Structures are given as C-alpha cells and as structure tokens.
Amino acid sequence: MRILGVDPGLTRCGFGVIDTLPARKAAMVAVDVFRTPSADSVDLRLGSLAEAFDTWLDTHRPDVVAIERVFARNDVSTIMGTAQASGLTMGLAARRGIPVAMHTPSEVKAAITGSGRADKKQVTNMVTRILGLDAPPKPADAADALAIAICHSWRGALSAQSTPGMNKDLTERKGSGRQGSGLTKAQEQWARALRNAK
C-alpha cells in the first residue's frame, strides 16, 4: 500500500510518501516541505498549496492520505492556517476518491517512538531508523509527514485495498462502501457488514 502523509500547515506543509513492506517495514518514496510566503493573501497561499498537493497526488498515486489531526493550541492564527491546509488536502483527496485517515500528534509519536510525549528529535531519529535512511529528513515537517504515513501503515483501521497507480474514482469508492479509515470501530464493523451483505 502506498501512503501519503501530510503534516498540514499554511507556511510549511510536509508531504511524505511511503510504500508498506512485509513485517511492518516501509520504504520512503518521496518527501518534501512545501512553503507559502506569509506576505501573500490566504487565498493565494491555499491556491499554491492545492496545486502542489494535486501534483503529489498525480505523481505518486497514493492509496490513502494520512493527515495529522488538527489539535487545539493557544496560537489562533497558527491553528487557523493548519486547519485550512488540513481541510484543503482532505477535500482534494476525497474528490479523487482517495480514503483519508486522521491521526493525532500523540498517536503518531506513540506509534513511532513508543511514547506519546516524544519530542521532534526523537521522532526524526526513529523515522530515519525505520525507513533505513542515510540522513535524517529535514526540516522537521518532512520527518513529521513520514511519521504520519508510518503511523497509518501500523495503526490504520480500514486500509485501502487498491494498489498504487489504479484509478481512484469517488463514485466507485462510494458504491463499494470504502469509506476511508476515519471511522469508529462500530462504524467499521457496520461498513464491513454492509459490504458482506451485497
């Protein structure tokens, strides 16, 4: 399965793509951080981010997009930008019929390091080790995007059943009952029961 991890942000948005391998292993496909100038208006910045994200979807054809869930913070302007970037990437993925999963920062840290209170350096070190990289991905937003993708590969509930490169049609996805992995356990069981009844 190919997973595109997103560390959402309006100033810096991290993208990281991994392919899952047997025995809980993963291989990095691509990683980068897309930046928008803070002097530009929000609409232009979101437009640039949309173009960049669409390019990543076109290039890497992920089976699922995993995004860090927006978490409450004191800095309202930062949280607004993060929420806008998060919503934009969710909508663009959904428009193509690609399932979207959300993972909290503490869930990602716990999956990668074993502790939900790990700092960025610990997360970066573990991402480097898990993916067998020669050097840590920089900046931290790049490592965070890869960590989100790894977290989903290990903890994702309803994994996408297609393979990279296959057509991701929203109508087809709705018709087959694939609803992404942002469901509760009860919703997952209900969705499976509906699919099995057809």
N, C-alpha and C positions, 0 to 999 in steps of 0.2 A: 504494500500500500504506500502511496506517496502522500505525504502530509506537508502542507504549507502552514508554518507557524507565523503568527503575526503578533508583534509587540506594538500595540497601537499608540500613536502619538501624532500630533499635528506638526510639531517641529522636527521630530525624528521618529520614523516608523520603521521598525525592524521586520525584515522578511527572512525566513529561513526554511528551506525545503530539505526534507529527508526522505529516504526510502527505507521502509522497515525490512529487516532481515530476520531469519530464524534465530531462536534462542535469545529473544529480547535485545537484539543488536540493531543498529541503524547505521546508515551511510549518509553523509552530507552530500546534497546535490548542489545547493547554491545558498549563499547568504549575503545580505547587504542591508544597509540602512538608507532609507530614502528621506531626504531633508527638504523642508519648505522654508523659504525666508519669512521670518517673523514680521518683516515690514510689509509683506503682501496682505491683501484682504483675505478673509477666511474663505470666501467662495473660490478665489483663485487657488488658494493652497489646497483646498479639498479637490478641486478640479485636477490639479497636478498629481495629487495622491491617487485619485481614481485612475488616471492614465497609467501611472506606474504600476498599480495593483493589477489592472487589466493586462498589462504586458507580462507580469509574473504568471498570471493565470494562463495566458496564451502560450508562454514559453514552457512552463513546467507541468501543466495539465494535472493538478493535484486531485486526489480522490476525496480529500476532505481538507477544510481550512480550520485550523485551531487558533483561537484568538484569546488573549488574556482578558479575563472578565474585568470590566472597569470597577475599581474599588474606591470607596469613599476616602477622600483626602480633604485637607483643610484648604488647599490652594484651588479655588473655584475655577480660575482661568485655565489651569493645567488640566483639571478633571473634565472641563468642557471640551477642550481640544482632543483629549484622549477618547471621550465618549463619541465625538463627531467622527474621528478616524475609525473607531471600532464599528459604529453603525454603518459607515460607508463601506468598509470591507465586508461586513456581513451581508449587506444588500447586494453588492456586486457578485459575491459568491452564490448567493441564493438565486439571483437572476439567471445564472448559468446552471442551476440545479445541483450545485456542489454542496454537500452537507457541511454545516458549520457547528463546531463544538466550542464551548467556552470553559476556561479553566482559571480559577482564582490564582493570584500570585503565591499564596501559601501552599496551594495544591501542587503547583509546578515545582516550588522549592522542595517540598516533601518528596515528590516523585524522583527528582534529580539527585538530591543530596541526602535524603532520609530525615531532614529537618525542615519544618515549615518556617523556621526563623533564620534560615541560612542567608548570608549576605551575598552581594553580587559577585564577589571574587570567588566564593565557594561554588556558586552556580556555574560560573565561567570555567573554573578548573574541572568540574565534573563533566560539563558538556564537551570540553576538549578531550577528556579521557574516554568518555562513552563513544564519541564519534571517531576516536583514533586520529585526531588532528595533530599536525606538526607544531602548530602555534595556536594560542587562544584566539577565537574570533573577536574582533574589535570593531566598533566600540561595544559597550555593554548591551546596547539594544540588539545587536546582532546575535550575541550569545543568548539573550533572553528569548528571541524568536525561535532559535533552535531548541532551547529548553522547553518551550511551549509545545513544539512539534513532538519532541521526545516524550513529554508527559502524556500527550494524547495517544501516542503509539503504545504506551504501557497501561494507561488508565482509561482510554476512550471506551465509551459504553457500546454504541452501535457502530462498529467500524463499517466504512463504505465497502461494498462488495465488488466494485469495478476495479479496473487496472489503469495505470497511467496511460493517457492517450485516447481512452474511449470517450465517446460523446456523452456529455453531461447535460441532458435535456430535462428542464424543470417539469414539464408535463409528464414525461415518462417517470420521473422520480416520484411525483405525487401519485401517479397511477399505481406504482409498485409498492407504495407505502413507506418508502425510505424517507424518514423524517429527520435525519441528522442525529447527532448524539447529545443534544441539549435536553434530553427527556429525563424525567424521573424514572426510577426502577419500575414503578407501577405502569407508567406510560409506555416504557419499553416492552413490558410483558403484553400490554394491550395491543400495541402495534404488531408484535410478533403473532399474537393470536388472530388478529385480523388478516394478516398475510397468509397464515396457515389455513384459514377458513376458505380462502379463494380457490 
